[in-house]
Amino acid sequence: MIETILLKKRPVGEPTLDNFEFEKETDTPAPSEGELLLETKYVSVDPYIRGRMSAAKSYVAPYEVGQPLSSGVVAKVLVSKNDNFEEGEFVSGLLEWKSQQVNNGEGLQKVSEDKAPLSAYLGIVGMTGLTAFLGLHEIGKPKKGETLVVSGAAGAVGSVVGQIGKILGLNVIGIAGSDEKTEMLTSEFGFDHAINYKTTEDMKAAIEEAAPNGVDIYFDNVGGPISDAVLYSINRFARIIICGAISVYNKTETPKGLAVQPFLVKNSALMQGFIVSNYAEKFPEAINQLASWLQDGKLKYKETIVEGFENTPQAFLDLMNGKNKGKMIVKA
């Protein structure tokens, strides 16, 4: 039985299971010359999926209603009619949410479970690690002794950003949504300070207390009131890295917040958004560095693994509600 997860209808506000639909087929697809038959092993669920579920213009085309969703997937080659791949190999790439599918091999990378767990290729040594490393390095331009604040710090990207910051000699402050997560940031990932925004009444004061010398780099994964509070502490020539804005993805009205221009002008500060593919030419160098740190024990990672391909939609909804620690992955 081949299962496919389709976008049934576009969400208005917060997505629900009603936005997804399952399609089942009994016939196994057959690859033609130059193609592969792939079996899904791991599926990455990520915040950007919410943006692609709507029809709004973005940096990548939206999903089509009635068609499969897609994201990062690790798959096994069941049948190969492509000389570049052998049966039994594992590959990683942007693939559809199908339990099995035919693919021409373009854009797929071979991955080996001898070097890292297969799930890690969707996280710490995949797009998650690349996003953290390249965003911080290319936009943040960190200097030893500076102060880095990370929002969404217990998530997949945020937890890696903070660890890289510590490797580079920064003072690192993480913002997360539970005492369990803030404890994890300091005890397991080596953050200097962590703030639970859900139990903190005055975020502006909490950030000022944690960063008495101000904030030089802010790696923003959430947007909204948390990011507004950070602005009051930014230093002259601060760099604000906009990676995501999960706090506003489900809003149906235009979000309201501080006008950032006075803060940027007063501090000669930089605010820049990015997507990781902007730095595609730097991927090999970044992967080598991440793998080296991982092998040396300088990087740790957390995964929340949900069992069962059929639970992919629920895993995505749980991600959007902050129920993950580190990278959210579905094991098919």
C-alpha distance (Angstrom), angle and dihedral (degrees) to the residues before:
residue distance angle dihedral
M1 . . .
I2 3.82 . .
E3 3.81 114.9 .
T4 3.81 125.1 -158.7
I5 3.81 126.5 -174.6
L6 3.81 113.0 -144.3
L7 3.79 133.9 -170.7
K8 3.80 100.4 -111.0
K9 3.82 96.7 -176.1
R10 3.77 137.5 -15.9
P11 3.81 115.5 -94.3
V12 3.77 123.1 -116.4
G13 3.77 106.0 -151.2
E14 3.79 114.0 -29.4
P15 3.83 115.0 17.1
T16 3.79 120.2 -120.7
L17 3.78 135.1 -170.5
D18 3.81 87.2 -93.3
N19 3.81 88.4 73.2
F20 3.81 90.3 66.5
E21 3.77 132.4 67.2
F22 3.80 132.1 -169.0
E23 3.77 123.1 -138.2
K24 3.80 121.2 -167.7
E25 3.79 128.8 -161.7
T26 3.79 129.2 -176.4
D27 3.82 97.7 -157.4
T28 3.80 117.9 85.6
P29 3.84 110.7 -131.7
A30 3.81 114.9 -114.9
P31 3.81 119.9 -140.5
S32 3.81 120.0 -132.5
E33 3.80 125.6 -143.8
G34 3.82 109.9 -52.3
E35 3.80 93.2 18.9
L36 3.81 137.7 106.5
L37 3.78 134.7 -143.5
L38 3.80 107.0 -137.7
E39 3.78 130.8 -166.0
T40 3.81 115.6 -153.1
K41 3.80 114.8 -122.3
Y42 3.82 104.2 165.2
V43 3.81 132.0 14.9
S44 3.80 125.0 -160.6
V45 3.81 117.5 -141.5
D46 3.80 114.2 -162.3
P47 3.82 139.3 173.4
Y48 3.83 92.8 -111.4
I49 3.81 88.5 68.6
R50 3.82 88.1 74.5
G51 3.80 90.4 60.2
R52 3.79 92.5 50.6
M53 3.81 90.9 51.7
S54 3.81 89.6 66.7
A55 3.80 125.4 66.7
A56 3.80 94.3 -125.0
K57 3.79 118.5 124.9
S58 3.79 113.1 -98.5
Y59 3.80 142.0 150.7
V60 3.80 90.4 -76.2
A61 3.81 131.2 37.5
P62 3.81 116.3 -93.0
Y63 3.77 121.9 -111.5
E64 3.78 113.9 -95.6
V65 3.80 119.2 -119.2
G66 3.78 109.9 -108.7
Q67 3.82 92.4 21.7
P68 3.83 130.9 99.6
L69 3.79 121.2 -86.6
S70 3.80 118.2 -127.9
S71 3.79 140.8 -157.9
G72 3.78 140.1 143.9
V73 3.81 110.8 -37.5
V74 3.80 136.2 178.7
A75 3.79 110.2 -148.5
K76 3.80 139.9 175.5
V77 3.79 121.2 -124.6
L78 3.80 105.9 -121.5
V79 3.80 97.8 171.1
S80 3.81 126.7 13.3
K81 3.77 127.5 -163.7
N82 3.80 89.7 159.8
D83 3.80 118.5 93.3
N84 3.82 91.8 -143.6
F85 3.81 94.2 64.3
E86 3.77 136.2 48.3
E87 3.78 129.7 -150.6
G88 3.80 111.4 -95.4
E89 3.81 95.1 30.6
F90 3.78 121.6 122.9
V91 3.79 123.3 -129.6
S92 3.78 136.9 -173.1
G93 3.79 128.5 -151.6
L94 3.79 148.0 110.7
L95 3.80 103.1 -54.5
E96 3.78 138.2 161.7
W97 3.79 123.3 -95.1
K98 3.80 94.9 -100.0
S99 3.79 129.0 127.5
Q100 3.82 87.4 -135.4
Q101 3.80 130.1 9.8
V102 3.78 144.3 166.1
N103 3.81 117.1 -116.3
N104 3.81 135.4 175.2
G105 3.81 93.1 -135.9
E106 3.81 96.8 -115.1
G107 3.79 112.4 142.9
L108 3.80 93.8 9.4
Q109 3.80 120.5 131.3
K110 3.78 123.2 -156.2
V111 3.81 112.7 -122.5
S112 3.78 130.2 -168.8
E113 3.78 127.5 -148.4
D114 3.81 86.9 -153.2
K115 3.82 90.3 72.6
A116 3.81 99.9 38.7
P117 3.81 138.8 -13.5
L118 3.80 109.5 -77.3
S119 3.80 92.1 -117.4
A120 3.82 90.0 58.2
Y121 3.81 89.7 69.2
L122 3.80 87.2 69.6
G123 3.79 91.3 48.8
I124 3.77 135.9 15.0
V125 3.83 96.3 18.8
G126 3.80 93.8 28.0
M127 3.79 135.2 56.7
T128 3.80 92.9 -43.5
G129 3.79 93.9 58.4
L130 3.78 92.5 40.0
T131 3.80 91.8 51.7
A132 3.79 91.8 50.5
F133 3.80 96.2 44.2
L134 3.80 98.9 42.6
G135 3.80 96.6 40.6
L136 3.78 91.7 51.7
H137 3.80 95.4 40.3
E138 3.81 101.2 41.1
I139 3.81 100.4 38.0
G140 3.81 103.9 18.0
K141 3.80 94.4 47.4
P142 3.81 90.6 -165.9
K143 3.78 123.0 -147.4
K144 3.80 123.9 -162.2
G145 3.79 112.4 -93.8
E146 3.81 96.3 25.3
T147 3.81 124.2 125.5
L148 3.80 120.2 -112.5
V149 3.81 124.1 -167.7
V150 3.81 119.0 -164.6
S151 3.81 123.9 -167.9
G152 3.78 119.1 -159.1
A153 3.79 81.8 28.6
A154 3.80 96.9 162.1
G155 3.78 91.9 54.4
A156 3.77 127.5 93.8
V157 3.81 98.7 -88.2
G158 3.79 97.8 30.2
S159 3.79 95.5 55.1
V160 3.82 90.7 52.6
V161 3.81 93.6 46.0
G162 3.79 91.0 55.5
Q163 3.79 93.5 48.7
I164 3.80 91.9 49.4
G165 3.78 87.9 49.6
K166 3.79 90.4 55.9
I167 3.82 91.7 47.4
L168 3.82 87.5 54.3
G169 3.80 93.3 50.1
L170 3.80 100.7 -103.5
N171 3.80 129.7 145.3
V172 3.82 101.6 -116.8
I173 3.80 128.2 -156.1
G174 3.81 120.2 -176.0
I175 3.79 128.9 -160.6
A176 3.82 118.4 -155.2
G177 3.80 140.6 154.1
S178 3.81 107.6 -109.0
D179 3.78 141.7 35.0
E180 3.80 89.0 -117.3
K181 3.80 90.3 56.6
T182 3.80 95.1 45.5
E183 3.80 89.8 49.7
M184 3.80 89.2 51.6
L185 3.81 91.2 51.4
T186 3.78 94.1 55.6
S187 3.82 101.3 33.4
E188 3.81 100.9 38.5
F189 3.80 106.5 21.9
G190 3.80 99.2 35.8
F191 3.82 99.6 -121.5
D192 3.80 112.1 164.0
H193 3.81 94.2 -137.8
A194 3.81 136.6 4.8
I195 3.81 130.7 -164.2
N196 3.81 126.6 -156.9
Y197 3.79 102.0 -144.1
K198 3.81 92.8 -167.6
T199 3.80 93.5 62.4
T200 3.82 97.9 32.6
E201 3.79 112.0 96.8
D202 3.81 96.7 -168.5
M203 3.81 111.5 35.5
K204 3.80 92.7 175.5
A205 3.81 91.1 58.3
A206 3.81 92.8 42.3
I207 3.81 92.2 54.3
E208 3.80 91.9 46.1
E209 3.82 89.3 52.2
A210 3.81 94.3 47.3
A211 3.83 92.3 44.7
P212 3.82 105.9 37.7
N213 3.81 90.2 163.9
G214 3.80 92.6 51.3
V215 3.80 132.1 -111.4
D216 3.79 120.5 -67.2
I217 3.83 98.8 175.4
Y218 3.80 128.1 24.7
F219 3.81 117.4 -170.2
D220 3.80 102.4 -161.7
N221 3.80 119.2 -158.2
V222 3.80 98.7 155.1
G223 3.82 116.0 34.5
G224 3.81 118.5 -165.1
P225 3.83 127.2 83.0
I226 3.82 94.0 -19.4
S227 3.77 91.4 59.6
D228 3.79 91.0 44.2
A229 3.81 88.8 57.1
V230 3.81 92.6 51.3
L231 3.82 91.6 55.2
Y232 3.81 91.4 69.9
S233 3.82 90.1 63.1
I234 3.80 102.4 44.2
N235 3.79 116.7 124.8
R236 3.77 130.6 -137.5
F237 3.82 109.7 -69.5
A238 3.82 91.5 12.5
R239 3.80 117.4 168.1
I240 3.82 118.2 -138.0
I241 3.80 113.5 -163.8
I242 3.81 114.0 -158.6
C243 3.81 107.7 -155.1
G244 3.81 100.1 151.7
A245 3.78 146.5 -17.7
I246 3.79 105.0 -147.4
S247 3.82 91.9 158.6
V248 3.81 91.1 70.0
Y249 3.82 103.4 33.1
N250 3.80 93.2 98.6
K251 3.82 97.0 41.7
T252 3.79 115.3 120.6
E253 3.80 94.3 -167.8
T254 3.79 126.9 59.0
P255 3.83 107.0 -83.4
K256 3.80 116.0 -117.3
G257 3.77 124.0 -147.3
L258 3.77 145.5 132.6
A259 3.77 120.4 -44.3
V260 3.80 101.6 -110.8
Q261 3.81 97.0 -160.1
P262 3.83 97.8 83.5
F263 3.81 91.0 51.3
L264 3.79 92.6 48.2
V265 3.81 94.9 45.5
K266 3.81 95.1 44.9
N267 3.80 91.5 51.1
S268 3.83 100.1 33.0
A269 3.80 83.1 -124.5
L270 3.80 130.0 168.5
M271 3.82 123.8 -132.6
Q272 3.79 115.2 -175.6
G273 3.77 134.2 168.2
F274 3.78 122.3 -151.3
I275 3.77 146.4 174.0
V276 3.77 118.1 -144.1
S277 3.80 94.3 -118.6
N278 3.81 87.9 68.1
Y279 3.79 85.8 79.1
A280 3.80 99.7 40.0
E281 3.80 92.4 134.0
K282 3.81 88.6 61.8
F283 3.82 95.8 52.3
P284 3.85 97.2 99.1
E285 3.80 92.9 51.2
A286 3.80 92.1 45.5
I287 3.82 94.0 47.5
N288 3.79 90.6 51.1
Q289 3.80 91.5 51.5
L290 3.80 93.5 46.5
A291 3.81 91.8 47.7
S292 3.80 90.6 49.1
W293 3.81 92.6 51.4
L294 3.80 90.3 46.3
Q295 3.81 92.7 51.1
D296 3.80 90.7 47.1
G297 3.80 91.1 53.0
K298 3.80 93.3 -115.8
L299 3.80 93.2 118.8
K300 3.79 126.1 54.0
Y301 3.76 127.1 -177.0
K302 3.77 139.7 -161.8
E303 3.77 126.6 -148.7
T304 3.77 131.2 -169.0
I305 3.80 103.0 -154.4
V306 3.80 119.4 -166.3
E307 3.79 115.5 -160.9
G308 3.80 119.6 -131.8
F309 3.80 132.1 40.8
E310 3.80 89.5 -125.1
N311 3.81 89.1 63.9
T312 3.82 94.2 61.2
P313 3.85 94.7 104.4
Q314 3.81 92.0 49.5
A315 3.80 90.8 47.7
F316 3.80 88.9 54.3
L317 3.82 91.5 50.2
D318 3.81 90.1 48.7
L319 3.81 89.9 51.1
M320 3.79 90.8 53.6
N321 3.81 88.7 52.7
G322 3.81 93.9 50.5
K323 3.81 97.1 -110.3
N324 3.81 92.8 136.6
K325 3.77 132.2 90.1
G326 3.78 108.4 -152.0
K327 3.78 118.6 -31.4
M328 3.82 118.2 7.9
I329 3.81 110.0 -140.8
V330 3.80 134.7 168.3
K331 3.79 118.3 -141.1
A332 3.79 105.9 -148.4
